[in-house]
Every structure is written in structure tokens, then in C-alpha cells.
Amino acid sequence: MYKIRIILDTNEDVIRTILFDADINLENLHRTIAKSFGFKGQEMASFYRTDSEWTQGEEIPLFNMEESGEGISMETCILKDVLPQEDDKLIYVYDFLKMWTFYVDVIEISDEKRNDLPQCILTVGEIPDEAPEKEFVADKLDDGFGGKEDIDDEFTDYDSFDYNEY
């Protein structure tokens, strides 16, 4: 049995702690998370593998997106294989138009078997009416070209150029 804490990325605390069977696939995890936060579960979603610093890694989409049909999907990924240890994490994004983003964290794994799973055991906070706005900012890269002040351009003064000479 897995005890998983799901935290919505907002300014206010919006948290759910849910017990899951270790043998469910990520599609069932997706549906349970969506419903526990009040969504219908009908929008596109993806999980992303992550490290302890929440760095976004490989995508696990809701549906297989490979032309050959050999790609991964939530249906083919089993919870105990994707998150084998306590403190393993995933990022979950629900509804790509609104970008609801959640942090999924395994807080406990036990050998206990229960028939009443999944079960939400903790609910903190209410989901806001609208998804928080995401700001995607990349680090500024040094392209080696310098700035405008480093440009040595012989044609900087176009106004004085005599086009009639040609």
C-alpha cells in the first residue's frame, strides 16, 4: 500500500493524502487525483519523472503518442515500478490549457493489503476557481556574440549612405 501526498502548486495550501494499491497503473492514479481535487478527469494530463529537487524529467503521457505504438503511457506504467521507494516524486500536470500542476510525493510504503483503496485520508484547502498563472522563464544563455555595444558594423549610419552612387 502506498501513502501519497499530492500538493497543488498554488499560494494557498491545497493538499490531498491518498492511499493506493501498489499495483495500480498511473492512469488510475491520474483519475483518482483529478477527482480528489474536484475535476472530472476528462482533460489531457501527464506525469513527469522528477528528482528530489522537483526537476522535470521524462514525460509519461495519458495516451501513447508514438507512431509505432511502442511509447510509454499511464496505462502501461505501474505505480510500484515508477515510484519504487519512499520519497520518490512525480510532477502531475492536468489540463494543458489551464496547466494545473501538482507535486506527487510517496510518503510511506507498506505491505498492508486493503480492499477499500484508493482512499483519501487527508484533505487540506480548496482548489481555487482558476489555475495559477505559470511563468516559463529560461536561463539567459551566453551565445558568445556579446551585446549591441560589441557590434562593429560599417553600415550603422544608413541615413548618410548615398544610394545614387550605384
C-alpha positions in Angstrom: 0.0 0.0 0.0 1.2 3.5 -0.9 0.5 6.7 1.0 0.9 9.5 -1.4 0.7 13.2 -0.7 -0.4 15.4 -3.6 0.1 19.2 -3.4 -1.4 21.7 -5.8 1.1 24.4 -6.9 -0.7 27.5 -5.6 0.0 30.2 -3.0 -2.6 28.6 -0.6 -2.2 25.1 0.8 -4.2 22.6 -1.2 -3.2 19.1 -0.3 -4.6 15.6 -0.5 -3.1 12.4 1.0 -4.4 9.3 -0.6 -3.8 5.6 0.0 -3.3 3.5 -3.2 -2.7 -0.2 -4.0 0.9 -0.6 -5.3 -0.3 -2.5 -8.4 -2.5 0.3 -9.9 -1.4 1.9 -13.2 -0.7 5.6 -13.5 -4.0 6.1 -15.4 -5.9 5.1 -12.2 -3.6 7.4 -10.2 -4.4 10.2 -12.6 -8.2 9.7 -12.3 -8.1 9.5 -8.5 -6.0 12.6 -8.2 -8.2 14.5 -10.6 -11.4 13.5 -8.8 -10.0 14.2 -5.3 -9.4 17.8 -6.4 -12.8 18.2 -7.9 -12.0 17.6 -11.6 -13.9 15.2 -13.9 -10.7 13.7 -15.1 -11.6 14.2 -18.8 -8.8 16.6 -19.7 -5.4 15.6 -21.1 -2.7 15.1 -18.4 0.8 13.9 -17.9 3.1 12.8 -15.2 6.8 13.8 -15.3 9.6 11.9 -13.6 11.5 14.2 -11.3 14.4 14.2 -8.8 14.4 15.3 -5.2 14.7 19.0 -6.3 11.5 18.7 -8.5 13.4 19.0 -11.8 11.0 18.0 -14.5 12.2 14.9 -16.5 10.7 12.3 -18.8 7.0 12.6 -19.6 4.5 9.8 -19.0 1.5 10.9 -21.1 -2.1 9.8 -20.6 -2.0 8.2 -24.1 0.8 6.6 -26.1 1.9 9.3 -28.5 4.4 7.2 -30.5 3.6 6.4 -34.1 5.0 2.9 -33.7 2.8 2.3 -30.6 5.9 1.5 -28.5 5.9 4.6 -26.3 5.0 4.7 -22.6 1.7 5.8 -21.3 -0.1 6.0 -18.0 -1.9 2.7 -18.8 1.4 0.8 -19.1 3.2 2.2 -16.1 2.6 0.6 -12.7 2.8 2.6 -9.5 5.3 0.4 -7.7 7.6 0.3 -10.8 7.5 4.1 -11.4 7.8 5.0 -7.7 9.6 2.1 -6.0 10.8 3.9 -2.9 9.6 6.3 -0.2 10.3 10.0 -1.1 10.1 9.2 -4.9 8.3 12.0 -6.7 6.4 12.9 -9.8 5.1 16.1 -11.2 1.5 15.8 -12.4 0.0 18.3 -14.9 -3.7 18.3 -15.5 -5.5 20.2 -18.4 -2.8 21.6 -20.6 -4.9 24.7 -21.4 -5.0 25.7 -17.7 -1.8 23.9 -16.5 -3.0 22.7 -13.1 0.3 21.5 -11.6 0.7 19.1 -8.7 3.6 17.6 -6.8 3.2 13.9 -6.1 5.3 12.5 -3.3 5.4 9.0 -1.8 5.4 9.4 1.9 5.0 5.8 3.0 5.1 2.3 1.5 3.8 -0.7 3.4 3.0 -4.4 2.8 -0.5 -3.9 4.1 -3.3 -5.1 1.8 -6.7 -3.3 1.9 -9.8 -3.7 -0.2 -11.0 -0.1 0.2 -8.4 1.6 -1.9 -7.9 4.2 -3.2 -9.0 6.2 -0.2 -8.4 9.9 0.5 -7.3 10.2 4.2 -6.5 13.9 4.3 -7.9 16.9 2.6 -6.5 20.4 3.2 -7.7 23.5 1.4 -10.0 24.2 -1.5 -8.9 24.4 -5.1 -9.0 28.0 -6.5 -11.5 28.9 -9.2 -8.7 29.4 -11.7 -5.4 27.7 -12.2 -2.4 29.9 -11.1 -0.6 31.5 -14.0 2.6 29.8 -14.9 5.7 31.8 -15.8 8.1 29.9 -18.0 11.4 31.6 -17.8 14.6 30.2 -19.3 18.0 30.9 -18.0 19.8 33.5 -20.2 22.4 31.7 -22.3 25.7 33.3 -23.3 25.7 32.8 -27.0 29.3 34.2 -27.3 28.2 37.1 -29.6 28.1 39.8 -26.9 25.7 42.7 -26.8 24.8 45.5 -29.2 27.7 47.5 -28.0 30.1 44.9 -29.3 28.9 45.1 -32.9 31.4 46.6 -35.3 29.1 47.4 -38.2 30.3 49.7 -41.0 26.7 50.3 -42.1 25.4 51.7 -38.8 24.6 55.2 -40.3 22.1 54.4 -43.1 20.9 58.0 -43.4 24.2 59.2 -44.7 24.5 56.4 -47.3 24.3 57.8 -50.9 22.1 55.4 -52.8 22.6 57.4 -56.0 26.2 56.3 -56.3 25.1 52.9 -57.6 
